[in-house]
Amino acid sequence: MTDVTATFGVRHNKAAHRFEVAVDGELARADYRIDGGVMQIFHTEVPVAFEGRGIAASLVRAAIAYARENGLRILPACSYVRVYMRRHPEAQSVLASTARS
């Protein structure tokens, strides 16, 4: 698996509860909240000029890696994250049972 932090410089900003990467001075991010062992990812945002480069996917992969390392489940409250989780079977192991369909 590719190291997402090396690919785009994704960092975990714990104080702001988000994974983020600066691209040409603009911020791409995946915001979350943790409650009871569940990481709810409720917003992803990539500046329009940088869409289609895999930045949002890198943010979500970083969040999944963090969830795995910390024994968390992911509740995808953001439409992008829901689609990502559906398309990547390897992510199913961290999907919260309330999110399974």
N, C-alpha and C positions, 0 to 999 in steps of 0.2 A: 504494500500500500504506500502511496506517495505521501511524504511528509508535507501536510498542507501548510504548516507554518513556514516551511522553506519556500514553497511555491509562491505564495502571495504575502508572506509576512503576517499571517493571521496571529493575532494575540488575544488572550483572554483578559478582558478588562473586568475583573471581579467586582470592583467598586461600582461600576455602571451596569453590571449584570448583562454583559454582552460580549460576543466575539466580534472582533473588528479588524479591518485592514485599511490602511490609507493608500489610496491610489491617486497619484499626481495631486496630492493635497486634499483630496476629497475622501470622505469616510463611507465605507461599506460596512454593514453591521447586521448581526443577528441578535436580537434582544430576547432575554429569557427571564423567568422567575422560577425559583425552586420552592416547592412546598411538599412536605411529607415524602421525600425521596423521588419526587417527580419534577423533571425539568420541563416546564412549559415554554416552548419557543413560540412567541406570539408575534414576532415581526422580523422580517428580513428586508434589507434595503441596499440596493446597489445604485450608484449614480447612473443615469441613463446612458451617458457616454461610455460607460464601461460594462454595460450589459452584454451577455453572450460570451464572456471570457471564462466562465466557470468560477467566478468569485463567490457567488452565493452558495454554490455547491461546496466550495472550500470552507466557507464559514460553517455550514451545516455539518460537514465531516469533522471539523474541529469540535463542534458541540457534541457530536456522537462519541468521539474519542474521549472527551472529558466525562461524559455520562458513564461510559464503560469503566473508565479508571476510578470513578467514584461511586459505583454501584447505584447509579440513578437510572430511572426510566424516562423516556421522552414522550411528552404529549404535544403533538404538532398542532398548535393553534393557528399557525400561519399557513395559508394555502400553498405557498412554495414548499414549505417543509413537509406538508402532507403528501404532495406529489413526489418529492424526493424520497421519502420513506417508502412509498408504494413502489417506486422504480428500482430501489436498491435493496434486494433481499437480505444483504448482509447487515442492514440497519434494523431488521425486524427484531433482533434479539434485545434491543433496548427500547422497543416501542411499548408504551404503557398499555396495560390490558384494556383500559377504557377507550383507547384509540383504535383498537383492532376492529376490523369490520368483517 
